[in-house]
Amino acid sequence: MKTQLYTLFSSSPNERDLREIAQALQQGAVMIYPTDTVYALGCLSNSEKGLNKLAALKDIRLEKAPLSFLFEDLSSLSSYVKPFDAATFRLLKRCLPGPYAFVMEAAKKLPKPFQKRKTIGVRISAHPVLEALLPMLDAPLVTSSLHNKDEVLVYASDPDELLSDWDGKVDIVLQAGAGGNVPSTVIDLCQDPWEVIREGKGEIDFLA
């Protein structure tokens, strides 16, 4: 496998490159890409080919793995989760797009192989490259944060090191400058009251 490198400027990502990336993802590509927190590994959530590659790379079972869905906006997110109340809507509206991941009750009809999940992790990233790319896709991305090898709590952030480590393993490395080392804040909305299960980049003072 030859890894295709794309270097995009966050201020004005090249549309031709974005369309090539979108087409590759539709055909089953697995991609490393920046988010508004850390670099991530992912593929289209409706691509059997991409999902099988991702599972092999991560050595996981997709049915139960702690993966999140990365959405374009709240409207697309809403079709993957159960209907939620006004308070939850206000919270999501306040935090997204942004450095938060939410655990929510899954909709009854998720695509395979996720159809048996009771809950899913959801994200809407504020990264400008993703904001430009996601509207070109016909499904959300399934995403997993990248850790440095043998360092569980250290996140890979240098684009050149990412390419070196993953060259020939993934289809695409999308560079857009150095990534962060602080992951998203994770909030479980299935609990009453809501529960912060990981403090990360997103502030939580307003939840008190």
C-alpha positions as CSV (number, residue, x, y, z in Angstrom):
1,M,0.0,0.0,0.0
2,K,1.3,3.4,-0.9
3,T,0.3,6.2,1.5
4,Q,-0.9,9.4,-0.2
5,L,0.2,12.6,1.7
6,Y,-1.9,15.7,1.5
7,T,-0.7,19.0,3.1
8,L,-3.6,21.4,3.6
9,F,-3.7,24.9,5.0
10,S,-6.4,25.3,7.6
11,S,-7.2,28.8,6.5
12,S,-7.9,27.8,2.9
13,P,-7.8,24.0,2.3
14,N,-7.5,23.1,-1.4
15,E,-10.9,22.0,-2.7
16,R,-9.4,19.7,-5.4
17,D,-7.4,17.9,-2.7
18,L,-10.5,17.7,-0.5
19,R,-12.5,16.1,-3.3
20,E,-9.7,13.6,-4.0
21,I,-9.7,12.7,-0.3
22,A,-13.5,12.4,-0.2
23,Q,-13.4,10.1,-3.2
24,A,-10.8,7.9,-1.7
25,L,-12.8,7.6,1.5
26,Q,-15.8,6.6,-0.4
27,Q,-13.7,3.8,-2.0
28,G,-12.6,2.5,1.4
29,A,-9.5,4.5,2.4
30,V,-8.3,4.8,6.0
31,M,-7.0,8.2,6.9
32,I,-4.9,10.0,9.5
33,Y,-6.2,13.5,9.9
34,P,-6.1,16.5,12.3
35,T,-9.0,17.5,14.6
36,D,-9.4,20.5,16.9
37,T,-7.8,18.3,19.6
38,V,-5.4,15.6,18.5
39,Y,-4.6,13.7,15.3
40,A,-7.0,10.8,14.6
41,L,-7.3,7.7,12.6
42,G,-10.6,7.0,10.7
43,C,-12.6,6.0,7.8
44,L,-16.2,6.4,6.5
45,S,-18.7,4.7,8.8
46,N,-20.6,3.1,5.9
47,S,-17.5,1.7,4.1
48,E,-17.1,-2.0,4.8
49,K,-13.7,-2.0,3.2
50,G,-12.5,1.0,5.3
51,L,-13.9,-0.4,8.5
52,N,-12.2,-3.8,8.0
53,K,-8.9,-2.0,7.4
54,L,-9.4,0.1,10.5
55,A,-10.2,-2.9,12.6
56,A,-7.1,-4.7,11.4
57,L,-4.9,-1.7,12.1
58,K,-6.3,-1.2,15.6
59,D,-6.6,-4.9,16.3
60,I,-10.2,-4.4,17.5
61,R,-13.7,-5.7,17.0
62,L,-15.8,-2.9,15.5
63,E,-19.0,-4.0,17.3
64,K,-17.6,-3.1,20.7
65,A,-14.5,-0.9,20.1
66,P,-14.5,2.6,21.7
67,L,-14.8,4.5,18.5
68,S,-16.6,7.8,18.0
69,F,-18.6,9.1,15.1
70,L,-17.5,12.4,13.6
71,F,-20.4,14.4,12.2
72,E,-20.7,17.5,10.0
73,D,-23.4,19.1,12.1
74,L,-26.1,18.6,14.7
75,S,-28.7,17.6,12.0
76,S,-26.6,14.7,10.8
77,L,-25.7,13.7,14.4
78,S,-29.4,13.6,15.3
79,S,-30.1,10.7,12.9
80,Y,-27.7,8.5,14.8
81,V,-28.9,9.0,18.3
82,K,-32.3,8.7,20.1
83,P,-34.4,11.9,20.3
84,F,-33.1,14.2,23.1
85,D,-34.6,16.9,25.2
86,A,-34.2,20.6,25.1
87,A,-31.6,20.7,27.8
88,T,-29.4,18.3,25.9
89,F,-29.9,20.3,22.7
90,R,-28.8,23.5,24.5
91,L,-25.7,21.7,25.8
92,L,-24.8,20.3,22.3
93,K,-25.4,23.7,20.7
94,R,-23.1,25.3,23.2
95,C,-20.3,22.9,22.9
96,L,-20.3,21.9,19.3
97,P,-18.4,22.3,17.0
98,G,-15.7,22.0,19.6
99,P,-13.3,19.8,21.6
100,Y,-16.0,17.6,23.2
101,A,-17.1,14.0,22.7
102,F,-20.5,13.0,24.0
103,V,-21.8,9.5,24.9
104,M,-25.4,9.3,23.8
105,E,-28.1,6.7,23.4
106,A,-27.8,5.2,19.9
107,A,-30.7,5.3,17.4
108,K,-32.4,1.9,16.8
109,K,-31.2,1.5,13.2
110,L,-27.4,2.2,13.1
111,P,-25.5,0.9,10.1
112,K,-23.7,-2.4,10.2
113,P,-21.6,-3.4,12.1
114,F,-22.8,-0.9,14.8
115,Q,-26.5,-1.9,14.8
116,K,-26.4,-3.6,18.2
117,R,-24.8,-0.7,20.1
118,K,-26.9,0.9,22.9
119,T,-24.7,4.0,23.0
120,I,-22.3,5.8,20.7
121,G,-19.6,8.5,21.0
122,V,-20.3,11.6,18.9
123,R,-18.1,14.5,17.9
124,I,-18.4,17.6,15.7
125,S,-14.9,19.1,15.3
126,A,-14.1,22.8,14.9
127,H,-11.1,22.0,12.7
128,P,-11.5,24.0,9.4
129,V,-10.2,21.2,7.2
130,L,-12.8,18.8,8.6
131,E,-15.5,21.5,8.3
132,A,-14.7,21.7,4.6
133,L,-14.3,17.9,4.0
134,L,-17.3,16.4,5.9
135,P,-20.0,18.0,3.7
136,M,-18.4,16.2,0.8
137,L,-19.0,12.8,2.4
138,D,-22.2,10.7,2.4
139,A,-21.7,9.4,6.0
140,P,-19.9,10.4,9.2
141,L,-16.4,9.3,9.9
142,V,-15.6,6.7,12.5
143,T,-12.7,8.0,14.4
144,S,-10.0,7.0,17.0
145,S,-7.4,9.2,18.6
146,L,-3.7,8.4,17.8
147,H,-1.3,7.7,20.6
148,N,2.4,7.5,20.5
149,K,3.8,4.0,20.5
150,D,4.2,2.6,24.0
151,E,3.0,5.9,25.6
152,V,-0.6,5.4,26.5
153,L,-1.3,9.0,27.5
154,V,0.9,10.8,24.9
155,Y,-0.8,11.7,21.7
156,A,1.0,11.8,18.4
157,S,1.2,15.4,17.1
158,D,4.1,15.8,14.7
159,P,2.9,15.4,11.1
160,D,6.3,14.2,9.8
161,E,6.5,11.5,12.6
162,L,3.0,10.5,11.7
163,L,3.9,9.9,8.1
164,S,7.0,8.0,9.1
165,D,5.2,5.8,11.5
166,W,2.2,5.1,9.3
167,D,3.6,5.2,5.8
168,G,2.4,2.1,3.9
169,K,-0.1,1.2,6.6
170,V,-2.8,3.8,5.9
171,D,-4.1,5.1,2.6
172,I,-3.9,8.8,3.4
173,V,-2.1,11.1,5.8
174,L,-3.7,14.5,5.9
175,Q,-1.3,17.1,7.4
176,A,-2.4,20.5,8.6
177,G,0.3,21.6,10.9
178,A,1.2,20.3,14.4
179,G,-1.6,18.7,16.3
180,G,-2.4,19.1,20.0
181,N,-1.6,16.8,22.9
182,V,-4.8,17.3,24.8
183,P,-7.7,15.1,23.9
184,S,-11.4,16.0,23.9
185,T,-13.5,16.3,27.0
186,V,-15.9,13.3,27.2
187,I,-19.3,13.8,28.7
188,D,-21.7,10.9,29.2
189,L,-25.3,12.2,28.5
190,C,-26.8,8.8,29.3
191,Q,-26.4,9.5,33.0
192,D,-28.6,11.7,35.1
193,P,-27.1,14.0,36.0
194,W,-24.6,14.1,33.1
195,E,-21.2,12.8,33.9
196,V,-17.8,14.0,32.8
197,I,-15.8,10.8,32.2
198,R,-12.6,12.5,30.9
199,E,-11.5,16.1,31.3
200,G,-9.7,17.3,28.2
201,K,-9.4,20.4,26.1
202,G,-13.1,21.4,26.5
203,E,-13.9,23.4,29.7
204,I,-16.5,22.0,32.1
205,D,-17.1,24.9,34.5
206,F,-20.5,25.7,33.0
207,L,-21.7,22.2,34.0
208,A,-21.4,22.9,37.7
